[in-house]
C-alpha cells in the first residue's frame, strides 16, 4: 500500500449514529490491508483540544452562546489539525476522524442559527482549506439516535451529554443541515443509512472507500 497517498476520512451524524463503532471496524479492516491508521475525534484529538472538549460537552445546555460555542469548537479543531491530523498525513498515515468541520456547520450553523455559509467561512479561515477526502454522514431518525445516545451516556460516570439534552427540534435541525451539506458536496459526502445492523453498515462504508478512494480486497 506504499503507492497510495494517505487519506483523511471524517465521520459525521447526529447523536447516537454509531460513528465510533464504525470507525473502529473500518480501521481494523484498513490495518489488515497494510494501511497505517490514526483514529481521532472532535472536539479533542490533541492535548489542548481535549481541554476545550471538557468545556463543550459538559454542563448546562445554555452554558455558551452559539457564537462562543462555534469559536471554541473551531479553536479546538485548529489545534487538532496542526498537532495531530497534518502530522499524521505527512507521515503517510490515514486519518479516521469522529467529527470534523461539518459538525460545526450543522450544529452551530444550522441548529444554533449562525448560518451554514458563515460557519463554512469560519472553518476555511481557521483551517486554511483543509478538507477530508471523504466524509460519511451517518443518518438515522432523531428519536432512534437520541435513545441510543442517552442509553450510552447513562453508563458513563463522567457524563458528556450536554448536546444530547438539547431539545428535539435542535436535533431535527442538525439532521436537516447534514443532509443539505451532503446535497451540496456530493463528491466528498456520502449519506449512509445508519438505522441498520452494524455489519451491513460497515460493509457499505468499505464499499464506498473502495469505490471513491482506492480498490482493496
ZAKE-977799 format. One line per field, with one value per residue (C-alpha): x negated, y negated, z negated; residue in three letters. Coordinates in Angstrom, 2 decimals. Layout:
// residues N
east	X:...
north	Y:...
up	Z:...
rest	Ala:...
This chain:
// residues 217
east	0.00:-3.04:-1.97:1.35:1.35:2.70:6.42:8.41:11.90:14.36:17.50:20.49:24.01:26.35:26.16:26.17:25.39:22.72:19.69:17.20:18.11:17.87:14.54:13.02:14.26:13.05:9.66:9.29:10.18:7.70:4.93:5.45:4.73:1.45:2.73:1.42:4.31:4.80:8.22:9.09:12.12:13.61:13.83:10.47:7.71:4.80:3.85:5.21:8.27:9.16:9.07:11.50:13.69:14.30:15.83:18.13:19.62:20.50:22.60:25.89:27.28:27.17:23.61:22.40:23.90:23.97:21.02:18.90:19.60:18.64:15.40:14.45:15.17:13.11:10.23:10.12:10.20:7.33:5.19:6.25:5.34:1.89:0.96:2.49:4.08:1.49:-1.49:0.19:0.93:-2.62:-3.90:-1.75:0.83:4.57:6.73:10.20:11.87:15.05:16.49:14.77:15.82:19.22:20.25:19.78:21.59:24.52:24.67:23.75:24.52:27.76:29.22:27.91:28.84:25.46:25.81:24.31:22.41:20.94:19.70:18.16:16.26:15.05:13.75:11.97:10.26:9.19:8.11:6.67:8.89:8.04:10.87:11.43:11.01:14.25:17.00:19.53:22.75:24.44:28.13:30.94:34.21:33.62:35.66:33.62:30.32:31.22:32.41:29.06:27.06:28.95:28.55:24.80:24.33:26.29:23.47:20.76:19.55:18.35:21.37:20.71:24.33:24.71:25.78:27.96:30.01:30.90:34.47:35.82:36.15:32.44:31.59:34.04:32.32:28.94:30.18:31.60:28.33:26.27:28.48:28.08:24.30:24.31:26.50:24.19:20.97:21.73:18.12:16.99:20.02:21.85:25.07:25.27:28.46:27.33:30.62:29.40:27.26:23.57:22.24:24.41:23.46:19.76:19.93:21.38:18.58:15.92:17.56:17.52:13.85:13.08:15.14:14.14:10.59:8.79:9.65:8.88:9.74
north	0.00:-2.29:-3.68:-5.01:-8.54:-8.92:-9.68:-11.75:-10.35:-12.09:-10.59:-12.80:-12.43:-13.25:-11.83:-8.03:-7.43:-4.83:-6.71:-5.42:-1.78:-2.10:-3.94:-1.14:1.52:-0.39:-1.00:2.72:3.53:0.99:2.13:5.70:4.47:2.84:-0.69:-2.58:-4.37:-7.01:-7.22:-10.57:-12.63:-16.07:-18.09:-16.76:-14.78:-16.73:-17.94:-21.47:-20.36:-17.79:-20.54:-22.59:-19.49:-19.49:-22.95:-21.98:-18.57:-19.06:-21.47:-23.21:-23.32:-27.14:-27.28:-29.02:-31.42:-29.95:-32.07:-31.32:-27.64:-27.86:-29.67:-27.14:-24.26:-25.88:-26.68:-23.03:-21.97:-24.28:-22.71:-19.22:-19.83:-21.23:-18.79:-15.54:-15.45:-17.21:-15.41:-12.03:-12.73:-13.98:-10.64:-8.79:-7.69:-7.59:-9.63:-8.48:-11.29:-11.15:-14.56:-17.41:-20.83:-19.62:-19.26:-22.98:-23.76:-21.52:-22.12:-25.77:-26.90:-25.01:-24.08:-27.06:-29.55:-31.07:-30.22:-27.40:-29.71:-31.77:-28.65:-27.40:-30.68:-30.36:-26.84:-27.89:-30.74:-28.63:-25.51:-27.08:-24.96:-21.53:-19.20:-15.46:-13.25:-11.51:-12.27:-9.70:-11.19:-8.51:-9.33:-7.95:-9.17:-11.57:-9.60:-6.45:-8.27:-10.03:-6.77:-5.19:-8.17:-8.54:-4.83:-5.09:-8.17:-6.60:-4.07:-6.73:-8.06:-11.27:-12.36:-14.11:-14.72:-18.47:-18.28:-15.21:-17.21:-19.93:-19.89:-17.62:-20.44:-21.17:-17.61:-17.64:-20.79:-19.06:-16.20:-18.60:-20.55:-17.41:-16.40:-19.86:-19.60:-16.23:-17.53:-20.49:-18.41:-15.02:-14.45:-14.45:-13.42:-10.09:-9.69:-6.26:-4.82:-4.22:-2.69:0.81:3.53:2.86:5.37:4.15:0.57:1.42:3.26:0.15:-2.01:0.35:0.40:-3.40:-3.53:-1.07:-2.99:-6.54:-6.28:-3.09:0.53:3.02:6.68
up	0.00:0.12:3.50:2.14:0.74:-2.80:-3.07:-5.52:-6.24:-8.54:-10.08:-10.80:-12.08:-14.90:-18.40:-18.59:-14.93:-15.73:-14.42:-16.99:-16.40:-12.63:-12.80:-14.86:-12.44:-9.37:-10.99:-11.68:-8.06:-6.69:-9.03:-7.85:-4.32:-5.21:-5.82:-8.86:-10.53:-13.22:-14.87:-16.39:-17.45:-17.85:-19.87:-21.01:-19.39:-20.84:-24.32:-24.00:-22.06:-24.73:-27.35:-25.27:-24.88:-28.62:-28.30:-25.44:-26.15:-29.83:-31.82:-31.18:-27.66:-27.68:-29.03:-25.85:-23.35:-19.83:-18.65:-21.72:-21.16:-17.48:-18.27:-20.95:-18.58:-15.86:-18.21:-19.29:-15.63:-14.66:-17.41:-16.38:-12.75:-13.49:-16.27:-15.04:-11.58:-9.44:-11.06:-10.52:-6.85:-6.37:-7.74:-5.22:-7.79:-7.06:-9.46:-10.55:-12.47:-14.55:-13.53:-11.73:-10.40:-9.15:-12.79:-13.37:-10.12:-11.14:-14.91:-15.28:-11.73:-11.18:-14.54:-16.55:-13.85:-12.99:-9.32:-7.29:-4.94:-7.79:-9.55:-6.30:-6.04:-9.63:-9.01:-5.81:-7.63:-10.62:-8.71:-5.55:-3.35:-4.77:-3.72:-4.20:-1.15:-2.09:-4.61:-5.75:-7.10:-9.19:-9.04:-11.19:-12.75:-15.60:-18.14:-17.43:-17.74:-20.97:-22.54:-21.70:-22.93:-26.21:-26.94:-26.29:-28.47:-31.33:-31.68:-31.95:-35.28:-33.63:-31.58:-28.25:-27.36:-27.02:-23.37:-23.87:-26.41:-23.92:-22.62:-19.90:-17.35:-17.75:-16.75:-13.84:-12.57:-12.84:-10.68:-8.10:-7.99:-7.42:-4.51:-2.99:-3.34:-1.61:1.20:1.77:1.80:3.39:4.47:0.83:-1.21:-1.29:-3.25:-4.87:-6.39:-9.97:-11.11:-10.23:-11.78:-12.40:-9.83:-6.95:-7.70:-7.83:-4.52:-2.89:-4.31:-2.98:0.44:0.59:-0.44:2.36:4.89:4.03:2.74:3.72:4.53:1.77:1.31
rest	Unk:Unk:Unk:Unk:Unk:Unk:Unk:Unk:Unk:Unk:Unk:Unk:Unk:Unk:Unk:Unk:Unk:Unk:Unk:Unk:Unk:Unk:Unk:Unk:Unk:Unk:Unk:Unk:Unk:Unk:Unk:Unk:Unk:Unk:Unk:Unk:Unk:Unk:Unk:Unk:Unk:Unk:Unk:Unk:Unk:Unk:Unk:Unk:Unk:Unk:Unk:Unk:Unk:Unk:Unk:Unk:Unk:Unk:Unk:Unk:Unk:Unk:Unk:Unk:Unk:Unk:Unk:Unk:Unk:Unk:Unk:Unk:Unk:Unk:Unk:Unk:Unk:Unk:Unk:Unk:Unk:Unk:Unk:Unk:Unk:Unk:Unk:Unk:Unk:Unk:Unk:Unk:Unk:Unk:Unk:Unk:Unk:Unk:Unk:Unk:Unk:Unk:Unk:Unk:Unk:Unk:Unk:Unk:Unk:Unk:Unk:Unk:Unk:Unk:Unk:Unk:Unk:Unk:Unk:Unk:Unk:Unk:Unk:Unk:Unk:Unk:Unk:Unk:Unk:Unk:Unk:Unk:Unk:Unk:Unk:Unk:Unk:Unk:Unk:Unk:Unk:Unk:Unk:Unk:Unk:Unk:Unk:Unk:Unk:Unk:Unk:Unk:Unk:Unk:Unk:Unk:Unk:Unk:Unk:Unk:Unk:Unk:Unk:Unk:Unk:Unk:Unk:Unk:Unk:Unk:Unk:Unk:Unk:Unk:Unk:Unk:Unk:Unk:Unk:Unk:Unk:Unk:Unk:Unk:Unk:Unk:Unk:Unk:Unk:Unk:Unk:Unk:Unk:Unk:Unk:Unk:Unk:Unk:Unk:Unk:Unk:Unk:Unk:Unk:Unk:Unk:Unk:Unk:Unk:Unk:Unk:Unk:Unk:Unk:Unk:Unk:Unk
